Amino acid sequence: MLKEYNPYLEYKDGELHLEGVSLKNLAKEYGTPLYVYSASYIRDRVRAYRRAFPEALICYAVKANFNPSIITLAKEEGAGADVVSGGELYLALKAGVDPSKIVYAGVGKTVQEIEFAVKQDILMFNVESSMELDVLNDVGQSLGKKVRIAIRVNPDVDPKTHPYISTGMKKSKFGIDIKQAKKEYEYARKLKNLEIVGIHCHIGSQILDVSPYIEAVEKVVELYWDLSKSGFDIKYLDLGGGLGIKYQPDQANPEPEDLAHAIMPSLKDVKAQIILEPGRSIVGNGGILITQVQFLKDKGHKHFVIVDAGMNDLIRPAIYSAYHHIVPVVERNSKYIKTDVVGPICETGDFLALDREIPYVERGDYLAVLSAGAYGFAMSSQYNARPRACEVLVEKGSVKVIRKRETYEDIIYSY
Ligand SMILES: *Cc1c(COP(=O)(O)O)cnc(C)c1O
């Protein structure tokens, strides 16, 4: 069952290992909470995308996990980067990603961020509003450069995922209503510092059923033909990211190939290059959060396992009611308890699992929280003045610290 999450994850003599490295030893050496990532898994996933879409440009969505070593892994496997801020652009460039493989989305790009990206000559901006077109045109004018753009269209499809990660519905703040898109393209054509090169859409995240993709792609392709007939030279169709991953034991871990089978038929006559922006499906099941049991608390009607990882380390359960599977790092016996697994933070929303059957644990035991590679560390904070966790990368038995645990000094660093 663990192998369905990550083929490099296994028990050896009752101890959990990732790529041959004992997670108990890592926890003892580097302390907890500790993020551990599997480099081979991440490489495999980028390769799987490249195999499934041999002609496409795969732009790793940096926001899922912005650790420079992780971006570097994706780059080494041939991926570009999808960024949503100046900071992410900076990190992608630092990791050595070629600017000609960087796309930039986001509803609130500042002039400063836009200037930075224009100077770097990135592949294209994914534009989210009419007003942004004007600002991009102005920046192009002042820097004496043509700015390459795609318009992010909102195809109004329901990705059937959590509402907070649905981005392609009419009521969402993202993109331009696909019915208004042609008008915006015509408007953009009049702005002389813009070069229109693409169409972009991204309908949401953690999408396990491919049918919303089919629906969205069909609408985008329809727009592509319409624009082509009107003389637009659309070189890129950027279809975004969003492919889901296995979080719950009964969920599938879809392959990029499944997505290719679903959408390639609709794209067969399209001349434009396809761009994809996967984040979660590259790193999600490549990462694990190790935490140590601090206390057990029995209130009679309710049992609590209190661990040292809080919502500041992994916020997904608190904000999305997300399920993360939790397994012991060292197996004991087959006795189970029904419990909440909660963190040390002074918030009722600070939990990793509610009413969950987990194997019996004692104070000092280590637990592994699975599927924590995406939107885990990236969304972490110092809330409650807690230094952020250490991040470690393992690859075929080797271990590398890719971000040191923060200290108390780091918390006050900027004062
Ligand atoms: C978040 C985001 C992605 C990545 O989404 P995943 O679900 O992690 O694959 C891709 N493109 C854009 C524009 C995004 O905002």
The ligand as a Tripos MOL2 file, in Angstrom:
@<TRIPOS>MOLECULE
LIG
   15    15     1     0     0
SMALL
NO_CHARGES

@<TRIPOS>ATOM
      1 C1         -0.9610   26.4490   -8.4400 C.3       1 LIG1
      2 C2         -0.8040   26.5670   -9.8850 C.ar      1 LIG1
      3 C3         -0.3000   25.4870  -10.6250 C.ar      1 LIG1
      4 C4          0.0760   24.1680  -10.0050 C.3       1 LIG1
      5 O1         -1.0080   23.4800   -9.5070 O.3       1 LIG1
      6 P1         -0.8380   21.9670   -8.9910 P.3       1 LIG1
      7 O2         -2.1780   21.6110   -8.5270 O.co2     1 LIG1
      8 O3          0.1530   22.0100   -7.8770 O.co2     1 LIG1
      9 O4         -0.3620   21.1440  -10.1250 O.co2     1 LIG1
     10 C5         -0.1290   25.6610  -11.9780 C.ar      1 LIG1
     11 N1         -0.4570   26.8200  -12.5960 N.ar      1 LIG1
     12 C6         -0.9450   27.8740  -11.9120 C.ar      1 LIG1
     13 C7         -1.2690   29.1130  -12.6440 C.3       1 LIG1
     14 C8         -1.1460   27.7780  -10.5410 C.ar      1 LIG1
     15 O5         -1.6590   28.8210   -9.8770 O.3       1 LIG1
@<TRIPOS>BOND
     1     1     2 1
     2     2     3 ar
     3     2    14 ar
     4     3     4 1
     5     3    10 ar
     6     4     5 1
     7     5     6 1
     8     6     7 2
     9     6     8 1
    10     6     9 1
    11    10    11 ar
    12    11    12 ar
    13    12    13 1
    14    12    14 ar
    15    14    15 1
@<TRIPOS>SUBSTRUCTURE
     1 LIG1         1 GROUP 0 **** ****
